[in-house]
Amino acid sequence: MEEAKGFVRRVLLLKFKAETAPNHVERLIKDYSNLVNLVESLKTWHMGKDANIKNLHEGFTHVVELTFEDDEGEAAYSAHPAHLEFHERAWPHVKKMVVIDYKPTSFHT
């Protein structure tokens, strides 16, 4: 195994509250995606909706993957005013969230 140098990835699983209208969820996702334009240490932002045909999502409907330049970049993102403002607006609509941060690892066989 070889851990990648520098980059840190974050995977978020999001479950929104039932009373949050779908168009509001979409607006929040669009606003969230814009953070890649506002926070220098956030290098990539990708999102997808659950497409599992076996209904194993446990209510989580959206997955977001972020890439940061390094641990310090992730810390800078977490404290960035644009991220904090977005979090303030979005958090009341989130029922549950799972967050996993990892450093990409390559396996060579």
C-alpha positions in Angstrom: 0.0 0.0 0.0 1.2 3.5 -0.8 -0.6 6.5 0.7 -0.8 9.4 -1.7 1.2 12.4 -0.7 -0.7 15.5 0.2 -4.2 15.1 -1.0 -7.1 14.6 1.4 -10.5 13.4 0.2 -13.8 13.8 2.0 -16.9 11.8 1.3 -20.2 13.0 2.7 -23.4 11.1 2.7 -26.4 13.4 3.2 -30.0 12.6 4.3 -32.2 15.7 4.1 -35.2 16.3 6.3 -38.5 15.2 4.8 -40.0 18.7 5.1 -37.2 20.3 3.0 -38.6 20.8 -0.5 -36.7 19.0 -3.3 -36.1 22.3 -5.1 -34.6 23.7 -1.9 -32.3 20.7 -1.6 -31.2 21.3 -5.2 -30.5 25.0 -4.4 -28.4 24.0 -1.4 -26.4 21.5 -3.5 -25.7 24.2 -6.2 -24.6 26.6 -3.5 -22.4 23.9 -1.9 -20.8 23.2 -5.3 -19.9 26.9 -5.6 -17.5 26.6 -2.6 -14.9 25.1 -5.0 -14.8 28.6 -6.6 -14.5 30.4 -3.2 -12.1 28.3 -1.1 -8.6 28.0 -2.6 -7.6 24.8 -0.8 -10.8 23.0 -2.1 -9.5 21.5 -5.3 -12.4 19.4 -6.6 -16.1 19.0 -5.7 -18.2 16.1 -7.1 -21.8 15.1 -6.2 -24.2 12.3 -7.1 -27.6 11.1 -6.1 -28.3 7.6 -4.9 -28.9 5.2 -7.7 -28.9 2.0 -5.8 -31.5 -0.3 -7.2 -31.5 -2.5 -4.1 -32.7 0.3 -1.8 -29.7 0.0 0.5 -29.2 3.8 1.0 -30.8 4.0 4.4 -32.3 7.3 3.5 -29.1 8.9 2.4 -29.9 10.6 -1.0 -26.8 12.5 -1.9 -23.0 11.8 -1.9 -20.4 14.6 -2.1 -16.7 14.1 -2.6 -14.3 16.9 -1.9 -10.5 17.0 -2.6 -8.2 19.2 -0.5 -4.6 19.9 -1.3 -3.5 18.5 2.1 -4.5 18.4 5.8 -3.9 22.1 6.2 -6.1 22.8 3.2 -8.9 20.8 4.8 -8.5 22.8 8.0 -8.5 26.1 6.0 -11.7 25.0 4.3 -13.4 24.1 7.6 -12.7 27.6 9.0 -13.3 29.5 5.7 -16.1 32.1 6.0 -17.9 30.9 2.9 -18.0 27.3 4.2 -19.2 28.5 7.6 -21.9 30.6 6.0 -23.1 27.7 3.8 -23.1 25.3 6.8 -25.3 27.7 8.8 -27.8 27.8 6.0 -27.7 24.1 5.1 -27.5 22.4 8.5 -31.2 23.1 9.5 -32.2 21.0 6.5 -29.9 18.0 7.1 -31.4 15.1 9.0 -28.2 13.0 9.1 -24.7 13.2 7.7 -21.8 10.8 7.5 -18.3 12.3 6.9 -15.2 10.3 6.0 -11.9 11.9 5.4 -9.1 9.8 3.9 -5.8 10.0 2.0 -6.0 8.0 -1.2 -4.1 4.8 -1.1 -2.8 2.8 -4.0 -2.5 -1.0 -3.9 0.1 -2.7 -6.1 -0.1 -6.4 -6.5 
